[in-house]
Amino acid sequence: MQDNVAWTSSPDGRYEVNVTRTDDYHGELTISEGNQVLNRKPVGLSYGAIFGPDVADVTDWQRIAVECVDGQKS
């Protein structure tokens, strides 16, 4: 994982979800399929994600990703 990437996931093995750090307490969540960006959203990084992302943050990011991915399937 790159230094500026706080979290990554690959739902269904088809989509890429990344949270990239933009400063100490903020990041950008990006959901893409191949080269197409499906959603991009600013997000917070609790406690600066010094030791990795907070569980509550990951839960929020997963919810956002699932809603976006499920919306693509309909």
Secondary structure, DSSP 8 states (H G I E B T S, - for coil): --TTEEEEE-GGGT-EEEEEEEETTEEEEEEEETTEEEEEEEEE-GGGGTTS--HHHHHHHHHHHHHHHHHHH-
